[in-house]
Amino acid sequence: MQKHHVTPPDAVAIRRLPAESTDRVADIDRSEIVTYAYRCADGVLERFDVTWNVPPWSRSGPGTHSVQSQMDGIRPIVAGGGVLLGAFVGDTLAGLAIAVPEFEPGMTWLAYMHVSRRFRHRGIGRALWAEAESITREWGARSIYVSATPSGPTVDFYLSCGCRPVEAPHPALFADEPDDIHLVREL
């Protein structure tokens, strides 16, 4: 069994990145093997077994799971006021997140978060989450909304951050990602 090295928290630096840094999504390796997932109905999670071999984003073409589609999806969010956060270990980008202020009255939206495969289980996601929470408080919001991929480890991460499933998902986000697990964290 492979052991994960845990990086001390002071080795992770979170930086607010300029809008033109959205192309750094190409540096993120999203690949993973997922063995369980969740679905949600009326705020109740149901866990079920899956076998998903999630490959890295394609480096060519505009397909759904390509670097280009990721950039096309996040650029308007950042251009619309989303704050792009980068997690660095040394000079290496280990993760990206986008927090959107004033998504709804009193609520921000964690619109995006990915941690590269080789940096998972090292506190990177937790550091990005902590920064998103911090700037959410700066904006005076009382909660953070997350529309998360239904993979088990992803949902478990957000639950460990204090999120809970919502009974009535945000209509626009639900229409865009009906299989996502919609969560909220009250601050």
Backbone torsions as a table, in degrees:
resi	resn	phi	psi	omega
1	MET	NA	131.6	-179.9
2	GLN	-78.8	133.5	177.0
3	LYS	-95.8	143.2	178.1
4	HIS	-93.1	131.4	174.9
5	HIS	-78.7	130.0	178.8
6	VAL	-97.1	120.9	179.3
7	THR	-80.4	133.8	176.0
8	PRO	-59.4	144.0	-177.2
9	PRO	-53.8	-33.0	-177.5
10	ASP	-72.3	-8.9	178.5
11	ALA	-85.5	-8.8	179.8
12	VAL	-103.5	124.8	177.5
13	ALA	-113.0	126.4	176.8
14	ILE	-100.6	127.6	-179.5
15	ARG	-126.8	141.4	170.2
16	ARG	-79.7	125.9	-174.7
17	LEU	-104.2	150.3	176.6
18	PRO	-69.9	157.3	-177.0
19	ALA	-54.2	-34.5	-178.4
20	GLU	-71.2	-3.1	178.8
21	SER	-86.0	4.0	180.0
22	THR	-60.4	-23.4	178.2
23	ASP	-67.1	-12.5	178.1
24	ARG	-67.0	-11.1	175.9
25	VAL	-56.8	-25.9	177.8
26	ALA	-63.0	-21.1	-180.0
27	ASP	-80.9	-8.0	-175.4
28	ILE	-93.9	129.2	175.2
29	ASP	-99.6	103.8	-176.5
30	ARG	-83.5	-2.0	-171.5
31	SER	-60.9	146.9	176.2
32	GLU	-171.6	162.4	171.4
33	ILE	-106.5	123.1	-177.8
34	VAL	-111.2	127.9	-177.7
35	THR	-109.5	-10.4	174.9
36	TYR	-150.3	156.3	-178.7
37	ALA	-143.0	178.2	178.9
38	TYR	-128.1	153.8	164.4
39	ARG	-129.9	159.5	-174.9
40	CYS	-136.3	135.7	174.8
41	ALA	-135.8	123.7	178.6
42	ASP	54.2	37.9	176.5
43	GLY	82.0	6.0	-179.2
44	VAL	-109.8	124.4	179.7
45	LEU	-84.3	141.5	173.5
46	GLU	-126.8	123.4	179.9
47	ARG	-89.9	141.5	176.0
48	PHE	-146.9	155.5	-178.1
49	ASP	-78.8	142.1	175.8
50	VAL	-142.5	168.2	169.5
51	THR	-134.1	93.7	-179.7
52	TRP	-114.5	122.0	173.0
53	ASN	-102.3	96.7	-175.4
54	VAL	-85.9	113.1	-178.2
55	PRO	-82.4	168.2	173.0
56	PRO	-61.8	162.6	174.6
57	TRP	-63.5	142.4	176.6
58	SER	-66.9	136.1	-179.8
59	ARG	-87.0	-8.0	179.7
60	SER	-128.3	148.0	176.3
61	GLY	81.9	167.8	-176.4
62	PRO	-98.4	15.0	-176.2
63	GLY	-55.2	163.8	-176.5
64	THR	-52.0	-38.6	-176.6
65	HIS	-108.6	43.2	179.7
66	SER	-108.8	161.2	174.4
67	VAL	-57.6	-42.4	-178.5
68	GLN	-60.8	-42.7	-179.9
69	SER	-66.9	-34.7	176.4
70	GLN	-63.6	-46.3	179.3
71	MET	-64.3	-41.1	178.8
72	ASP	-62.7	-32.4	179.9
73	GLY	-77.7	-36.5	-174.8
74	ILE	-91.9	-24.5	-179.3
75	ARG	-56.6	-47.8	179.5
76	PRO	-65.4	-29.7	178.9
77	ILE	-66.8	-45.6	178.8
78	VAL	-68.7	-41.6	178.6
79	ALA	-62.4	-28.6	179.6
80	GLY	-84.9	7.5	176.5
81	GLY	114.7	-1.5	177.5
82	GLY	-66.8	144.2	-180.0
83	VAL	-97.1	118.6	180.0
84	LEU	-86.3	122.1	-179.3
85	LEU	-112.6	134.5	174.8
86	GLY	-116.2	136.7	174.5
87	ALA	-104.1	125.3	-176.6
88	PHE	-120.1	138.6	168.7
89	VAL	-114.2	106.8	-169.6
90	GLY	65.0	-128.5	178.0
91	ASP	-96.5	3.9	-175.4
92	THR	-94.8	127.9	175.5
93	LEU	-71.8	121.1	-178.3
94	ALA	-105.2	-21.9	-178.9
95	GLY	-166.0	159.1	177.4
96	LEU	-132.5	147.8	173.8
97	ALA	-147.1	156.4	174.9
98	ILE	-132.8	124.3	176.0
99	ALA	-110.4	130.5	-177.8
100	VAL	-109.3	116.7	178.0
101	PRO	-73.5	155.4	172.8
102	GLU	52.0	40.4	175.9
103	PHE	-61.5	-48.5	172.8
104	GLU	-138.5	160.8	179.1
105	PRO	-53.1	123.5	178.3
106	GLY	74.4	8.7	-175.4
107	MET	-135.1	135.9	170.4
108	THR	-104.3	170.9	-178.4
109	TRP	-128.2	122.6	170.4
110	LEU	-83.7	95.3	-170.7
111	ALA	-79.0	-18.6	-171.9
112	TYR	-161.5	136.9	169.0
113	MET	-158.5	126.6	173.2
114	HIS	-141.0	138.0	174.5
115	VAL	-118.6	131.1	179.8
116	SER	-60.1	143.8	-176.0
117	ARG	-48.1	-48.1	-174.7
118	ARG	-71.1	-9.8	-179.7
119	PHE	-107.9	2.4	179.5
120	ARG	-69.8	154.2	180.0
121	HIS	65.3	30.2	179.5
122	ARG	-128.6	13.1	177.4
123	GLY	88.1	4.7	-177.7
124	ILE	-67.9	-50.4	179.0
125	GLY	-59.6	-41.4	179.9
126	ARG	-63.8	-39.6	178.7
127	ALA	-67.6	-40.2	176.3
128	LEU	-64.2	-43.2	178.7
129	TRP	-60.8	-44.7	-179.1
130	ALA	-60.8	-40.5	178.2
131	GLU	-68.1	-40.0	176.4
132	ALA	-61.6	-41.4	176.4
133	GLU	-62.9	-42.9	-178.9
134	SER	-61.8	-47.7	-178.8
135	ILE	-73.4	-25.6	174.4
136	THR	-63.0	-42.6	177.3
137	ARG	-64.0	-40.2	177.1
138	GLU	-57.6	-36.8	-179.3
139	TRP	-78.7	-7.3	178.7
140	GLY	82.4	13.1	178.7
141	ALA	-78.0	157.7	-179.2
142	ARG	-107.8	-7.0	-179.1
143	SER	-156.0	161.3	176.7
144	ILE	-122.6	132.0	177.5
145	TYR	-101.8	138.1	178.7
146	VAL	-132.9	130.9	170.1
147	SER	-110.3	101.4	-169.5
148	ALA	-104.9	144.2	171.5
149	THR	-53.7	146.0	-174.1
150	PRO	-77.3	6.1	-179.9
151	SER	-61.0	140.4	-176.5
152	GLY	-53.3	-51.6	-178.9
153	PRO	-61.5	-35.0	179.3
154	THR	-66.4	-50.2	-179.8
155	VAL	-63.2	-42.0	178.3
156	ASP	-59.8	-38.9	177.7
157	PHE	-59.1	-50.8	-178.0
158	TYR	-65.3	-36.1	175.6
159	LEU	-62.3	-39.5	179.9
160	SER	-68.0	-18.8	176.9
161	CYS	-87.8	2.1	178.3
162	GLY	97.0	7.2	177.5
163	CYS	-75.8	156.4	174.2
164	ARG	-136.8	150.3	178.5
165	PRO	-63.5	145.1	176.6
166	VAL	-92.8	148.6	177.9
167	GLU	-77.1	-36.4	-179.2
168	ALA	-123.3	99.9	-179.2
169	PRO	-61.4	155.3	175.4
170	HIS	-59.2	125.9	-172.6
171	PRO	-56.6	-45.4	-177.5
172	ALA	-68.4	-42.2	179.9
173	LEU	-69.2	-37.1	177.7
174	PHE	-65.9	-40.2	178.3
175	ALA	-63.3	-36.6	-179.6
176	ASP	-75.3	-37.5	-176.3
177	GLU	-137.2	73.4	-175.0
178	PRO	-66.4	-20.9	178.8
179	ASP	-88.9	-9.5	179.1
180	ASP	-65.2	159.2	173.0
181	ILE	-98.3	118.6	-175.6
182	HIS	-95.2	123.4	-171.7
183	LEU	-131.3	160.3	174.7
184	VAL	-139.6	146.6	174.7
185	ARG	-122.7	116.2	175.7
186	GLU	-81.2	134.9	180.0
187	LEU	-98.4	NA	NA
